[in-house]
Structure formats: structure tokens, C-alpha cells
Amino acid sequence: MLDKVNEINYVRAIMSKKTRRWSTIFEQECNGIYQSSSTSHSCHTANPCDDAYIGILDLQEDVMHSVPTDLNFFQNLPLFIIVLESPHIEEFNDNGVAIGPAQGHTGNNIRKLLVQLLSPLKDCLQQKYRLMLMEAIPYQCSNNISPVDRINTNKLFKKMWQQHRGGKNFKNRIRRYRPDVILNACTGGVSSISSATSLNGLVQQILIDYHEINQNVQLYYSNHPSRKKQFQKGIFPYNSF
């Protein structure tokens, strides 16, 4: 009887955090990878973390403003997108429902350092942009484990990317937004930006493909913003077309 009660409570807990966009495919793949590993964790959440605007990037005044109430003005600004690979613990509440991309140290470092890091590139950029954050795979590939289990996180990311149309979904989102500038800040390190196996390399290939149909887009890359010292190493233009 006790086992049955526990089972009912478990199902109730899972159902309480499901949104209408809960991904059964992600849940199955996450369980398959993490339950078969030494960590033996079930899928924490299969709710997505959606793309989101976080403000105005003002390179004229070297500041970042919040999203204004005048949305007509805001929507007419060119678009600057920062791409991260997938959300982590800070991006979800205790019920496994997404708060938004780049919470915690990642978001703080973007807000504090982005303008400074873009300063050497000002001559190539416009004065103001809408700033959007995107998760390439919008599901929690790290499965709420801290520190990140990098082997299983990467394995789950690649499985969703390559076998479950994650890369195509990302490509479609980029095409829909039609950004003017894209910063690839996914995990992998700047030395791996052209790799066929790193997470940032997989994302970069989609961005290169997008550049072929929109050659006005400016592509940049950096280290992941979660670590201040790594992010401070710089933002670099990608010119290998």
C-alpha cells in the first residue's frame, strides 16, 4: 500500500510541474541518459525555457536599459541575439517551470560586462539594439545537477540536436527572428568554435548556414558568460565563410 501511495504522490508531483509544452521526447531521452549513468537521476523537468528579451543594448551611452513601455520604439530597433546552449538550475523555479534564460551568474555577467566587451567593436555595430537571449536547446540538458555533469549534458544536447530536430528547431527560430547581430556564447570555448563536435561548434554551423541566406547578419562568438574571467577574454567576430 505504501508503494502505491508513493507512486501516486510521484505522479502528482510530476503533473504539477508540467506545462502544456512539456516534452515527452526530452523526458524519455533525459531518463535514458541519466538513469543509466552513475548519477542515476530521473528527468527533473521537460518544460522549455523560452527565448526572451532582456532590454536595450545601448552602445552609444555604454549602458543596458530595461525593456521600455514604448514597445513601438523597441520593436523598431535592430536585434542582437545572444545564444546559450541550454538552461540550467537557475533558469527554473522549484516546480520545474522556467523563469527565463540566463539567470544567476550568467545573466549578471551579461548585464555587467557585455557593453564593455563590445566596446572595441563599436565601429562595426549600431548604437542601439533590442537584446534577446536564446537557449539553442530550450530544455534542461544538465538535469538540475550541480556541478554540471558535462558528459551527460553534452550527450543529451547532441541527441536532441541531431536525432530530434533540435538543430532544425533552432534554425527556424533564428530565421523567424531575423537578427542583425548574433553572439554565440555556448559552452565549448573560443578555440572550439569551428569544431564539428563541440556544442558551440554545432550551433555555429547553423549560424553559418543562416549567414548564407542573410549575409548582412554579423556573427560573433565568446566564452560562456557563466564564468566572469572566461567571458572577459573577449568577443570575437566570426569571418570564416
C-alpha positions in Angstrom: 0.0 0.0 0.0 2.8 2.4 0.9 4.5 1.8 -2.5 1.2 2.7 -4.3 0.8 5.9 -2.2 4.4 6.9 -3.1 3.7 6.2 -6.8 0.5 8.4 -6.7 2.4 11.2 -5.0 5.2 10.9 -7.5 2.8 11.2 -10.4 1.1 14.2 -8.8 4.4 15.9 -8.3 5.3 15.4 -12.0 2.0 16.5 -13.2 2.0 19.7 -11.1 5.1 21.0 -12.9 4.0 20.1 -16.4 3.0 22.9 -18.7 1.2 22.4 -22.0 4.6 22.4 -23.7 6.1 19.6 -21.7 8.2 17.4 -24.0 7.7 13.7 -23.6 10.6 13.1 -26.0 13.0 15.1 -23.9 11.8 13.4 -20.8 12.4 10.0 -22.3 15.9 10.8 -23.6 16.8 12.5 -20.3 15.7 9.5 -18.3 17.5 7.2 -20.7 20.8 9.0 -20.3 20.8 10.0 -16.6 19.2 6.9 -15.1 21.7 4.6 -16.9 24.6 6.7 -15.6 26.4 6.6 -12.2 24.3 9.6 -11.0 21.0 7.7 -11.6 18.7 10.7 -11.7 15.3 10.8 -13.3 14.3 13.8 -15.5 13.9 16.8 -13.3 11.8 18.8 -15.8 10.9 18.7 -19.5 9.4 22.2 -19.6 11.1 24.6 -22.1 12.8 27.9 -21.3 11.6 30.2 -24.0 13.6 32.9 -25.8 13.2 36.3 -24.1 14.1 40.0 -24.5 16.0 41.4 -21.6 16.4 45.0 -22.6 18.0 47.6 -24.9 21.7 47.3 -25.6 22.8 51.0 -25.8 26.3 51.2 -27.2 26.1 55.0 -27.5 25.8 55.5 -23.8 27.6 52.3 -22.8 24.6 51.0 -20.8 21.9 48.4 -20.9 18.3 49.6 -20.4 15.3 47.5 -19.4 12.6 46.8 -21.9 10.7 50.1 -22.3 7.0 50.7 -22.1 7.1 52.2 -25.6 7.0 48.9 -27.5 6.7 50.5 -30.9 10.1 52.2 -30.4 11.5 48.9 -29.0 10.3 46.7 -31.9 11.8 49.1 -34.5 15.3 48.7 -33.1 17.7 46.2 -34.8 18.0 42.9 -33.0 21.0 41.5 -31.1 20.7 37.8 -30.0 23.0 36.0 -27.5 22.8 32.2 -27.9 23.4 29.9 -25.0 23.4 26.1 -25.2 20.7 25.1 -22.7 19.1 26.3 -19.5 20.4 25.2 -16.0 19.2 25.2 -12.4 18.8 29.0 -12.1 16.5 29.2 -15.1 13.7 27.1 -13.4 11.7 27.5 -10.2 11.2 24.8 -7.6 8.3 23.4 -9.6 10.4 22.9 -12.7 8.8 25.7 -14.6 11.1 28.1 -16.5 11.8 31.6 -15.2 13.7 32.8 -18.2 17.1 32.3 -19.9 20.4 33.4 -18.2 19.5 33.8 -14.6 22.2 33.8 -11.8 25.8 34.4 -12.6 25.3 34.1 -16.4 22.7 36.8 -16.5 24.6 39.1 -14.1 27.8 38.8 -16.2 25.9 39.6 -19.4 24.4 42.7 -17.8 27.6 43.9 -16.2 30.2 43.0 -18.9 28.5 42.9 -22.3 28.7 46.6 -23.1 32.3 46.7 -22.0 33.3 43.7 -24.1 31.6 45.2 -27.2 33.4 48.5 -26.9 36.3 47.5 -29.2 33.7 46.6 -31.8 31.6 49.7 -31.7 32.7 50.9 -35.2 31.1 47.7 -36.6 27.9 48.0 -34.7 24.8 50.2 -34.5 24.1 52.4 -31.5 21.1 50.6 -30.0 19.7 47.1 -30.2 16.9 45.0 -28.8 18.7 42.3 -26.8 17.3 38.8 -26.8 18.6 35.7 -25.1 18.1 32.2 -26.7 18.8 28.7 -25.5 19.8 26.6 -28.5 18.1 23.6 -26.9 15.5 25.2 -24.6 15.3 22.1 -22.3 17.4 21.5 -19.2 20.1 19.2 -20.6 22.1 19.4 -17.3 19.1 17.8 -15.5 19.3 20.2 -12.5 22.6 18.6 -11.4 25.3 20.9 -9.9 28.1 20.9 -10.7 27.2 20.1 -14.2 27.7 16.6 -15.4 29.3 17.7 -18.6 29.5 14.3 -20.3 25.8 13.5 -19.9 24.8 17.2 -20.5 26.6 17.1 -23.8 25.3 13.7 -24.7 21.7 14.8 -24.1 22.2 18.1 -26.0 23.6 16.2 -29.0 20.9 13.6 -29.0 18.2 16.3 -29.1 20.1 18.4 -31.6 20.8 15.6 -34.1 18.1 13.0 -33.6 15.1 15.0 -32.5 15.3 18.1 -34.8 16.7 20.4 -32.1 19.1 21.9 -34.7 16.3 22.4 -37.1 14.1 24.0 -34.4 16.9 26.4 -33.6 17.4 27.2 -37.3 13.7 28.0 -37.7 13.7 30.3 -34.6 16.7 32.2 -35.9 15.1 32.6 -39.3 11.9 33.8 -37.7 13.6 36.5 -35.6 15.9 37.7 -38.5 18.5 39.2 -36.1 21.1 41.8 -37.2 23.8 40.5 -34.8 24.3 37.1 -33.2 26.7 36.2 -30.4 27.4 32.5 -30.0 28.2 32.2 -26.3 27.5 28.5 -25.9 29.7 26.1 -23.9 32.8 24.8 -25.7 35.4 27.6 -25.5 36.5 30.0 -28.2 39.1 27.5 -29.6 36.3 25.1 -30.4 34.1 27.5 -32.4 34.8 25.6 -35.7 34.7 22.1 -34.2 32.2 19.6 -35.6 31.7 18.0 -32.2 31.6 20.9 -29.6 28.3 22.4 -28.6 29.2 25.9 -29.7 30.6 24.4 -33.0 27.3 22.7 -33.7 25.4 25.9 -33.1 27.9 27.9 -35.2 27.3 25.7 -38.2 23.6 26.7 -38.1 24.6 30.3 -37.8 26.9 30.0 -40.8 24.1 28.4 -42.8 21.9 31.3 -41.8 24.5 33.8 -43.0 24.3 32.3 -46.4 20.7 33.4 -46.7 21.2 36.7 -44.8 24.7 38.0 -45.5 24.0 41.2 -43.6 23.9 39.4 -40.3 27.0 39.9 -38.1 28.3 36.8 -36.3 30.4 36.9 -33.1 31.5 34.4 -30.6 32.8 34.3 -27.0 33.3 32.0 -24.0 30.2 31.2 -22.0 29.2 34.1 -19.7 28.7 32.0 -16.6 32.4 32.4 -15.6 33.4 36.0 -15.4 37.1 35.6 -16.2 36.5 33.4 -19.2 33.8 35.8 -20.6 36.2 38.7 -20.1 38.6 37.2 -22.6 36.6 38.9 -25.3 34.0 38.9 -28.0 35.4 38.0 -31.4 34.0 38.5 -35.0 33.4 35.3 -36.9 34.7 35.8 -40.5 35.3 32.2 -41.7 32.8 32.0 -44.5 
